[in-house]
Amino acid sequence: MNHLKILRVFAIMEGFSTIALFGFSMPMKYIFDDTTTMRPVGMAHGVLFIGYCIWVILAAVQNKWKGSKTAWALVASLIPFGTFIADYKLFRNK
């Protein structure tokens, strides 16, 4: 099993869940006082965030990454849209 390919899928999905959370659900909650989308979108984002972090560690072990690369990949999960950048800069086979 190639953990890097799965990690790339998690990175993209986690990035899109961030867009859904910050671009749709939070405006719905705070502008229109509609909280119906917060729970499912927030839950999906949380699950994808945790999955991303787990797969970063699995890919780092499998591919023998340096600690700095692993750290940057984990930090990317804390920055909005950082997983898209991490996918482009860190996870693609060049």
N, C-alpha and C positions, 0 to 999 in steps of 0.2 A: 504494500500500500504506500502510495506516495503522499506523505503528509503535506508537502508543499502545494500540491494541486488542490487539496481540500482546504488548506489555509487560504489560498487565493479566492476560493468560492466564499468562504466565511468573511474575508476582507471586503469583498464587493457587497455581499448581503448586509453586513454590518453597516457599511457606508450608506446604503440605501435606507436602512432602518433609521439611521440618524436623520436623513433628509425627511423621512415620513414623520418622525417625532418632532423635530424642530420646525419643519416647514409646513406641517399640516395639523398635527394633534395639539401642539402647544398654542398656536394661534386660535384654533377652535376653542380651546379651554379659556384662554385669557382675553380674547377679543369678543367671542360670541357666547361665552359662558356655557359651552357645550362640552361636557366631559365624557361623552360616549365613546370616543376613540382613544382616550388616554390609556385605559387599562390594556386593551389588546395590543396597541402599538408599543406602549411602554414595556409590556411583558416580552413581546417579540424582540425588541431592541436589547433588553436585558439578557435574554437567552443567547442571542447572537453575540453580544459582547463577551459573555463568559466563554462561549464556544470558541470565539476568536482567540482569546487569551490562552485557552487550553491548547489549541492547535498551534499557536506560536511556539509554545514550549515543546510540543511534540516534534514540530518541524525543526526546531533548533537542535534538539538532541539527535534526530535522524540525520541532519545535514551537517552536524558539527560546527554550528555557527559560533562566532566569537560572542563574548558576553555583550559587547557593545551593539552588535547587530540585533541580538535578542532584545536588549533594553530599548532600542529605537523602535522595534516592532511593537513592543508593549506600550511605549509612550504614545505611539501613533493612535492607539485605541482611545486615548483620552482627549485627543484633539479632534474637533469636528472635521470630518472628511479626511482625517489623517490616514485611515485605512486605505483610501484610494491612492494616496501618495506612497504609502508603504508597499502596496501592491506593485506600483510602477517602479519604485526605486530599489526595493529590497527583494521582492519575491519573484520577479520575472527572471527567467533563464536568459542570460545575455550571451 
